[in-house]
Amino acid sequence: PLYERDVVERGTAASAKAGVGSEQYEKTTPATPAAQAGPPLEAHLALSTLWPECAKLYGHGDRIVALAAANVSPLVATAAAATAPEFARVRLWRCCGSSAAANAEGACVVAGPPLAAAHSVAVVAMAFSPDDRYLATVGRDRALCVFRRVDMVIADNGDNVVDTPRYAPLEGCPIARAHQREPRAVAWLNEHTLASGGRDKKVVVWRVEDTGADAVMVSKIATIDQGAAVGALAVRLRGADDGINAAPLLAVGTDDGGVSLWAPSDAATLMGWTLTARADAEIARHSGAVRAAAFGSNDSARFLATCGDDGAVVISEVLEES
């Protein structure tokens, strides 16, 4: 639900006219949930919430079903519901921020034409690698595709010259039947390794390998069996200066409401994975399917947020043995 911000009324002018004096009085209305029958209009967002709408992005022919924000570049990737390859293409948007381009065209502008068609039906999840060199997508066609940033196209936008990145599918992509049933989530474990999870009750770990001569391929290196269909993945990335804790930590949310944590047996290869915690012990469990998960950033990285069909958002603190 949306929460309306506090409203403060001041009656200085009325008090002065009534001869009461110039003292001010305040009447504060506490913030309360505002039930919405549909998506809120921009007028409601601007006047009644803390999140006013700043721009609308047009380009897809149907509702948006997947979105990913880049980690380094000012890019956003979107995908819409689709039943044909020509409509299942990913679009990139460049966020201009406070630049001159933002003043001229708004907060975001389209970053070139859609990416090459890689899925036969809708993309359901996607994620940029930590350095934004790759973009991974999974679709209802059970395929996985990894795009690589290949060049920078200079686009002349009136008096502004901006850099527009382009992404192209890697050799061998898309990978057909990456999962036996529809994949639902994808996340990067490091700059060259990613994980995908689906309704086949499996998390598959993939490695992006440079095979020489500027050729890069994607190969499966591990499979982690789950007890239920996978609905969400989250990764806590680690830096090389973290010593023995340099390996990533993978959180998996499933349709039975469970949340589990997995750590690699070998931080160098990421080929073997060990269960470290389950929702019925260290982490609060959902009563419905888990739909999204995310670790905090920087000093909040020990916290994991999950949400599900039970309408709850659960924030758990992940404690590690010293």
C-alpha beads as a LAMMPS data file, in Angstrom:
LAMMPS data file: protein, C-alpha beads

322 atoms
321 bonds

1 atom types
1 bond types

-500.0 500.0 xlo xhi
-500.0 500.0 ylo yhi
-500.0 500.0 zlo zhi

Masses

1 110.0

Atoms # bond

1 1 1 0.000 0.000 0.000
2 1 1 0.953 3.614 -0.430
3 1 1 1.424 5.662 2.706
4 1 1 0.320 9.279 2.639
5 1 1 2.745 11.676 4.285
6 1 1 1.829 13.692 7.375
7 1 1 -0.248 16.824 6.746
8 1 1 0.475 19.920 8.840
9 1 1 -2.006 22.785 8.919
10 1 1 -1.064 26.207 10.158
11 1 1 -3.649 28.739 11.305
12 1 1 -1.632 31.907 11.764
13 1 1 -3.787 34.092 9.551
14 1 1 -7.062 32.855 11.013
15 1 1 -5.813 33.336 14.555
16 1 1 -4.724 36.877 13.838
17 1 1 -8.131 37.801 12.378
18 1 1 -9.895 36.326 15.407
19 1 1 -7.789 38.437 17.764
20 1 1 -6.234 35.441 19.376
21 1 1 -2.733 36.651 18.636
22 1 1 0.011 35.739 16.234
23 1 1 0.853 32.395 17.816
24 1 1 0.815 29.476 15.424
25 1 1 -0.929 26.200 16.038
26 1 1 -0.314 22.930 14.254
27 1 1 -2.633 20.043 13.487
28 1 1 -0.826 16.895 12.394
29 1 1 -2.579 13.996 10.691
30 1 1 -0.579 10.743 11.051
31 1 1 0.371 8.851 7.881
32 1 1 -2.133 6.108 7.069
33 1 1 -2.333 3.458 4.343
34 1 1 -4.228 4.615 1.248
35 1 1 -6.061 1.787 -0.527
36 1 1 -5.730 1.926 -4.318
37 1 1 -7.987 0.117 -6.785
38 1 1 -5.359 0.450 -9.526
39 1 1 -1.995 2.035 -10.316
40 1 1 -1.828 5.528 -8.781
41 1 1 -1.967 8.544 -11.066
42 1 1 0.869 11.074 -11.109
43 1 1 -1.282 13.643 -9.293
44 1 1 -1.689 11.301 -6.322
45 1 1 2.014 10.431 -6.320
46 1 1 3.020 14.104 -6.355
47 1 1 0.581 15.316 -3.700
48 1 1 0.157 12.396 -1.331
49 1 1 3.371 10.376 -1.339
50 1 1 7.106 10.789 -1.043
51 1 1 7.670 9.311 -4.531
52 1 1 6.477 11.775 -7.180
53 1 1 6.608 10.520 -10.755
54 1 1 9.328 12.181 -12.823
55 1 1 8.988 10.474 -16.221
56 1 1 7.126 7.915 -18.314
57 1 1 9.053 5.670 -20.694
58 1 1 7.243 4.496 -23.804
59 1 1 8.429 1.839 -26.249
60 1 1 6.917 -1.531 -25.353
61 1 1 3.644 -2.768 -26.762
62 1 1 2.466 -4.517 -23.595
63 1 1 2.864 -4.411 -19.820
64 1 1 6.376 -4.454 -18.346
65 1 1 7.198 -7.797 -16.725
66 1 1 10.947 -7.480 -16.035
67 1 1 13.323 -4.652 -15.155
68 1 1 16.995 -4.424 -14.200
69 1 1 19.205 -1.493 -13.243
70 1 1 22.891 -1.410 -14.135
71 1 1 25.456 -1.273 -11.340
72 1 1 27.951 1.186 -12.831
73 1 1 26.416 2.687 -15.977
74 1 1 23.294 4.892 -15.832
75 1 1 21.254 2.211 -17.633
76 1 1 17.919 0.499 -17.069
77 1 1 16.800 -2.587 -19.023
78 1 1 13.117 -3.445 -19.486
79 1 1 11.132 -6.278 -21.061
80 1 1 7.407 -6.668 -21.722
81 1 1 4.888 -9.482 -21.949
82 1 1 5.209 -11.113 -25.373
83 1 1 4.115 -14.143 -27.363
84 1 1 6.426 -13.612 -30.353
85 1 1 10.198 -12.980 -30.682
86 1 1 9.799 -9.504 -32.169
87 1 1 7.974 -8.350 -29.030
88 1 1 10.213 -10.179 -26.550
89 1 1 13.223 -7.919 -27.146
90 1 1 14.891 -6.043 -24.300
91 1 1 15.053 -2.249 -24.367
92 1 1 17.762 -0.117 -22.761
93 1 1 17.169 3.305 -21.240
94 1 1 19.819 5.854 -20.258
95 1 1 19.133 7.831 -17.101
96 1 1 20.290 11.405 -17.627
97 1 1 20.047 12.629 -14.044
98 1 1 20.719 16.364 -13.820
99 1 1 22.608 16.616 -17.107
100 1 1 21.703 18.843 -20.014
101 1 1 20.096 15.894 -21.754
102 1 1 17.797 15.441 -18.773
103 1 1 16.652 19.034 -19.020
104 1 1 16.018 18.594 -22.736
105 1 1 14.277 15.202 -22.836
106 1 1 13.450 14.176 -19.280
107 1 1 14.971 11.934 -16.636
108 1 1 15.522 8.980 -19.011
109 1 1 15.891 8.539 -22.759
110 1 1 15.854 5.429 -24.904
111 1 1 19.365 4.066 -25.495
112 1 1 19.139 2.979 -29.109
113 1 1 17.001 0.255 -30.709
114 1 1 15.939 -2.913 -28.814
115 1 1 18.535 -5.646 -28.330
116 1 1 18.679 -8.572 -30.721
117 1 1 15.798 -11.040 -30.386
118 1 1 16.968 -13.864 -28.126
119 1 1 13.743 -15.297 -26.685
120 1 1 10.653 -16.623 -28.439
121 1 1 8.319 -15.381 -25.683
122 1 1 8.509 -12.961 -22.764
123 1 1 11.652 -12.339 -20.731
124 1 1 10.730 -12.885 -17.059
125 1 1 13.950 -11.844 -15.279
126 1 1 17.286 -10.215 -16.081
127 1 1 20.349 -8.848 -14.321
128 1 1 23.506 -6.889 -15.130
129 1 1 26.884 -8.269 -14.055
130 1 1 28.662 -6.295 -11.283
131 1 1 30.817 -4.444 -13.857
132 1 1 27.911 -4.075 -16.370
133 1 1 29.900 -5.938 -19.025
134 1 1 27.177 -8.578 -19.342
135 1 1 23.389 -8.665 -19.200
136 1 1 21.722 -12.022 -18.459
137 1 1 18.089 -12.792 -19.308
138 1 1 15.793 -15.772 -18.763
139 1 1 12.421 -16.250 -20.450
140 1 1 9.239 -18.261 -20.436
141 1 1 10.732 -20.279 -23.301
142 1 1 13.071 -21.823 -20.657
143 1 1 16.083 -20.250 -22.366
144 1 1 19.011 -18.318 -20.892
145 1 1 20.835 -15.622 -22.846
146 1 1 23.904 -13.590 -21.908
147 1 1 24.540 -10.344 -23.779
148 1 1 27.955 -8.687 -23.842
149 1 1 28.633 -4.983 -24.069
150 1 1 30.345 -4.698 -27.438
151 1 1 30.722 -1.050 -28.367
152 1 1 29.715 2.535 -27.681
153 1 1 27.553 4.302 -30.247
154 1 1 27.771 8.077 -30.289
155 1 1 24.276 9.526 -30.611
156 1 1 23.811 13.160 -31.566
157 1 1 20.947 14.495 -29.472
158 1 1 20.615 18.039 -30.751
159 1 1 23.456 19.954 -29.140
160 1 1 24.306 16.985 -26.907
161 1 1 26.587 14.102 -27.773
162 1 1 26.014 11.078 -25.544
163 1 1 27.442 7.568 -25.317
164 1 1 24.955 4.773 -25.952
165 1 1 26.123 1.252 -25.010
166 1 1 25.104 -1.743 -27.113
167 1 1 24.804 -5.370 -26.033
168 1 1 24.969 -8.435 -28.298
169 1 1 24.308 -12.136 -27.490
170 1 1 27.352 -14.277 -26.738
171 1 1 28.330 -17.201 -28.904
172 1 1 25.986 -20.126 -28.319
173 1 1 23.262 -17.934 -26.834
174 1 1 20.439 -18.259 -26.210
175 1 1 20.860 -21.553 -24.407
176 1 1 17.689 -23.539 -25.076
177 1 1 16.227 -25.590 -22.223
178 1 1 18.470 -24.006 -19.638
179 1 1 15.819 -25.258 -17.194
180 1 1 13.363 -28.132 -17.495
181 1 1 10.553 -25.766 -16.514
182 1 1 10.151 -21.995 -16.690
183 1 1 13.001 -20.042 -15.032
184 1 1 11.966 -17.198 -12.776
185 1 1 15.112 -15.552 -11.440
186 1 1 18.705 -14.766 -12.382
187 1 1 21.543 -13.187 -10.402
188 1 1 25.293 -12.708 -10.782
189 1 1 27.704 -14.320 -8.313
190 1 1 30.705 -12.369 -9.634
191 1 1 31.828 -10.733 -12.881
192 1 1 31.952 -14.068 -14.751
193 1 1 29.543 -16.384 -12.911
194 1 1 25.758 -16.267 -12.603
195 1 1 22.912 -18.348 -11.212
196 1 1 19.397 -18.963 -12.492
197 1 1 16.455 -20.586 -10.737
198 1 1 13.129 -21.923 -11.977
199 1 1 10.025 -24.014 -11.499
200 1 1 12.060 -27.193 -11.985
201 1 1 13.208 -26.831 -8.338
202 1 1 16.792 -26.192 -9.364
203 1 1 19.347 -23.398 -9.205
204 1 1 21.849 -23.677 -12.041
205 1 1 25.256 -21.991 -11.864
206 1 1 26.765 -20.789 -15.147
207 1 1 30.238 -19.532 -16.034
208 1 1 31.059 -17.030 -18.768
209 1 1 34.390 -18.145 -20.225
210 1 1 36.753 -16.394 -22.610
211 1 1 37.712 -19.061 -25.157
212 1 1 40.181 -16.869 -27.054
213 1 1 40.011 -14.906 -30.302
214 1 1 37.471 -12.592 -28.687
215 1 1 35.056 -15.533 -28.294
216 1 1 33.109 -15.903 -25.057
217 1 1 30.868 -18.852 -24.211
218 1 1 28.533 -19.794 -21.368
219 1 1 28.747 -23.227 -19.708
220 1 1 26.950 -24.950 -16.815
221 1 1 29.225 -25.685 -13.852
222 1 1 26.868 -26.666 -10.997
223 1 1 23.282 -27.510 -10.092
224 1 1 21.764 -26.910 -6.648
225 1 1 18.602 -28.929 -5.962
226 1 1 15.800 -27.237 -4.047
227 1 1 12.733 -28.649 -2.347
228 1 1 10.299 -26.414 -4.226
229 1 1 10.074 -24.184 -7.280
230 1 1 12.488 -21.246 -7.139
231 1 1 10.914 -17.793 -7.203
232 1 1 13.728 -15.444 -6.152
233 1 1 17.520 -15.206 -5.989
234 1 1 19.753 -12.719 -4.195
235 1 1 23.536 -12.556 -3.980
236 1 1 25.755 -10.856 -1.459
237 1 1 28.932 -10.082 -3.359
238 1 1 32.298 -10.105 -1.634
239 1 1 35.519 -8.281 -2.410
240 1 1 38.959 -9.843 -2.718
241 1 1 40.034 -8.005 0.445
242 1 1 37.482 -9.932 2.547
243 1 1 39.938 -12.789 3.064
244 1 1 38.326 -16.153 3.790
245 1 1 34.881 -14.618 3.252
246 1 1 35.629 -13.618 -0.341
247 1 1 33.064 -16.079 -1.733
248 1 1 29.548 -14.848 -2.541
249 1 1 26.527 -15.808 -0.453
250 1 1 23.447 -16.976 -2.370
251 1 1 19.897 -16.607 -1.006
252 1 1 17.148 -18.724 -2.608
253 1 1 13.424 -18.088 -2.131
254 1 1 10.963 -20.829 -3.048
255 1 1 7.225 -21.305 -3.650
256 1 1 6.693 -23.047 -0.314
257 1 1 7.721 -19.848 1.484
258 1 1 11.193 -21.081 2.286
259 1 1 14.383 -19.033 2.186
260 1 1 17.778 -20.736 2.254
261 1 1 21.369 -19.556 2.193
262 1 1 24.095 -21.288 0.200
263 1 1 27.865 -20.819 0.206
264 1 1 30.408 -22.282 -2.251
265 1 1 32.651 -25.056 -1.026
266 1 1 35.469 -23.591 -3.133
267 1 1 35.514 -19.822 -3.513
268 1 1 37.774 -20.074 -6.555
269 1 1 35.675 -22.398 -8.729
270 1 1 32.124 -21.934 -7.310
271 1 1 31.409 -25.483 -8.493
272 1 1 30.225 -26.978 -5.181
273 1 1 27.617 -25.401 -2.881
274 1 1 26.772 -26.040 0.779
275 1 1 23.567 -25.169 2.614
276 1 1 24.308 -22.802 5.516
277 1 1 20.833 -21.838 6.777
278 1 1 17.131 -22.423 6.179
279 1 1 14.065 -20.278 6.860
280 1 1 12.728 -22.452 9.666
281 1 1 15.854 -21.775 11.712
282 1 1 17.910 -18.610 11.302
283 1 1 15.635 -16.800 8.835
284 1 1 11.931 -15.962 9.159
285 1 1 9.745 -18.047 6.854
286 1 1 6.934 -16.807 4.577
287 1 1 3.464 -18.385 4.526
288 1 1 3.251 -17.875 0.741
289 1 1 5.554 -18.152 -2.255
290 1 1 8.649 -15.923 -2.140
291 1 1 8.686 -13.530 -5.112
292 1 1 11.698 -11.255 -4.545
293 1 1 14.832 -11.063 -2.402
294 1 1 17.657 -8.581 -1.979
295 1 1 20.656 -8.050 0.270
296 1 1 21.468 -4.612 1.611
297 1 1 24.462 -2.710 0.278
298 1 1 27.671 -1.586 1.969
299 1 1 27.205 -1.503 5.754
300 1 1 23.737 -3.077 5.444
301 1 1 24.942 -6.153 3.530
302 1 1 24.217 -8.411 6.512
303 1 1 20.482 -7.791 6.078
304 1 1 18.317 -9.790 3.669
305 1 1 14.865 -8.543 2.600
306 1 1 12.300 -10.928 1.119
307 1 1 8.668 -10.530 0.069
308 1 1 6.033 -12.999 -1.014
309 1 1 2.447 -13.850 -1.791
310 1 1 1.586 -13.628 1.925
311 1 1 1.808 -9.834 1.598
312 1 1 4.717 -9.639 4.038
313 1 1 8.156 -8.082 3.748
314 1 1 10.630 -9.855 6.007
315 1 1 14.008 -8.340 6.882
316 1 1 16.451 -10.832 8.366
317 1 1 19.932 -10.326 9.755
318 1 1 22.390 -12.898 8.494
319 1 1 24.904 -13.730 11.214
320 1 1 28.112 -15.547 10.412
321 1 1 30.329 -17.591 12.673
322 1 1 33.623 -15.860 13.438

Bonds

1 1 1 2
2 1 2 3
3 1 3 4
4 1 4 5
5 1 5 6
6 1 6 7
7 1 7 8
8 1 8 9
9 1 9 10
10 1 10 11
11 1 11 12
12 1 12 13
13 1 13 14
14 1 14 15
15 1 15 16
16 1 16 17
17 1 17 18
18 1 18 19
19 1 19 20
20 1 20 21
21 1 21 22
22 1 22 23
23 1 23 24
24 1 24 25
25 1 25 26
26 1 26 27
27 1 27 28
28 1 28 29
29 1 29 30
30 1 30 31
31 1 31 32
32 1 32 33
33 1 33 34
34 1 34 35
35 1 35 36
36 1 36 37
37 1 37 38
38 1 38 39
39 1 39 40
40 1 40 41
41 1 41 42
42 1 42 43
43 1 43 44
44 1 44 45
45 1 45 46
46 1 46 47
47 1 47 48
48 1 48 49
49 1 49 50
50 1 50 51
51 1 51 52
52 1 52 53
53 1 53 54
54 1 54 55
55 1 55 56
56 1 56 57
57 1 57 58
58 1 58 59
59 1 59 60
60 1 60 61
61 1 61 62
62 1 62 63
63 1 63 64
64 1 64 65
65 1 65 66
66 1 66 67
67 1 67 68
68 1 68 69
69 1 69 70
70 1 70 71
71 1 71 72
72 1 72 73
73 1 73 74
74 1 74 75
75 1 75 76
76 1 76 77
77 1 77 78
78 1 78 79
79 1 79 80
80 1 80 81
81 1 81 82
82 1 82 83
83 1 83 84
84 1 84 85
85 1 85 86
86 1 86 87
87 1 87 88
88 1 88 89
89 1 89 90
90 1 90 91
91 1 91 92
92 1 92 93
93 1 93 94
94 1 94 95
95 1 95 96
96 1 96 97
97 1 97 98
98 1 98 99
99 1 99 100
100 1 100 101
101 1 101 102
102 1 102 103
103 1 103 104
104 1 104 105
105 1 105 106
106 1 106 107
107 1 107 108
108 1 108 109
109 1 109 110
110 1 110 111
111 1 111 112
112 1 112 113
113 1 113 114
114 1 114 115
115 1 115 116
116 1 116 117
117 1 117 118
118 1 118 119
119 1 119 120
120 1 120 121
121 1 121 122
122 1 122 123
123 1 123 124
124 1 124 125
125 1 125 126
126 1 126 127
127 1 127 128
128 1 128 129
129 1 129 130
130 1 130 131
131 1 131 132
132 1 132 133
133 1 133 134
134 1 134 135
135 1 135 136
136 1 136 137
137 1 137 138
138 1 138 139
139 1 139 140
140 1 140 141
141 1 141 142
142 1 142 143
143 1 143 144
144 1 144 145
145 1 145 146
146 1 146 147
147 1 147 148
148 1 148 149
149 1 149 150
150 1 150 151
151 1 151 152
152 1 152 153
153 1 153 154
154 1 154 155
155 1 155 156
156 1 156 157
157 1 157 158
158 1 158 159
159 1 159 160
160 1 160 161
161 1 161 162
162 1 162 163
163 1 163 164
164 1 164 165
165 1 165 166
166 1 166 167
167 1 167 168
168 1 168 169
169 1 169 170
170 1 170 171
171 1 171 172
172 1 172 173
173 1 173 174
174 1 174 175
175 1 175 176
176 1 176 177
177 1 177 178
178 1 178 179
179 1 179 180
180 1 180 181
181 1 181 182
182 1 182 183
183 1 183 184
184 1 184 185
185 1 185 186
186 1 186 187
187 1 187 188
188 1 188 189
189 1 189 190
190 1 190 191
191 1 191 192
192 1 192 193
193 1 193 194
194 1 194 195
195 1 195 196
196 1 196 197
197 1 197 198
198 1 198 199
199 1 199 200
200 1 200 201
201 1 201 202
202 1 202 203
203 1 203 204
204 1 204 205
205 1 205 206
206 1 206 207
207 1 207 208
208 1 208 209
209 1 209 210
210 1 210 211
211 1 211 212
212 1 212 213
213 1 213 214
214 1 214 215
215 1 215 216
216 1 216 217
217 1 217 218
218 1 218 219
219 1 219 220
220 1 220 221
221 1 221 222
222 1 222 223
223 1 223 224
224 1 224 225
225 1 225 226
226 1 226 227
227 1 227 228
228 1 228 229
229 1 229 230
230 1 230 231
231 1 231 232
232 1 232 233
233 1 233 234
234 1 234 235
235 1 235 236
236 1 236 237
237 1 237 238
238 1 238 239
239 1 239 240
240 1 240 241
241 1 241 242
242 1 242 243
243 1 243 244
244 1 244 245
245 1 245 246
246 1 246 247
247 1 247 248
248 1 248 249
249 1 249 250
250 1 250 251
251 1 251 252
252 1 252 253
253 1 253 254
254 1 254 255
255 1 255 256
256 1 256 257
257 1 257 258
258 1 258 259
259 1 259 260
260 1 260 261
261 1 261 262
262 1 262 263
263 1 263 264
264 1 264 265
265 1 265 266
266 1 266 267
267 1 267 268
268 1 268 269
269 1 269 270
270 1 270 271
271 1 271 272
272 1 272 273
273 1 273 274
274 1 274 275
275 1 275 276
276 1 276 277
277 1 277 278
278 1 278 279
279 1 279 280
280 1 280 281
281 1 281 282
282 1 282 283
283 1 283 284
284 1 284 285
285 1 285 286
286 1 286 287
287 1 287 288
288 1 288 289
289 1 289 290
290 1 290 291
291 1 291 292
292 1 292 293
293 1 293 294
294 1 294 295
295 1 295 296
296 1 296 297
297 1 297 298
298 1 298 299
299 1 299 300
300 1 300 301
301 1 301 302
302 1 302 303
303 1 303 304
304 1 304 305
305 1 305 306
306 1 306 307
307 1 307 308
308 1 308 309
309 1 309 310
310 1 310 311
311 1 311 312
312 1 312 313
313 1 313 314
314 1 314 315
315 1 315 316
316 1 316 317
317 1 317 318
318 1 318 319
319 1 319 320
320 1 320 321
321 1 321 322
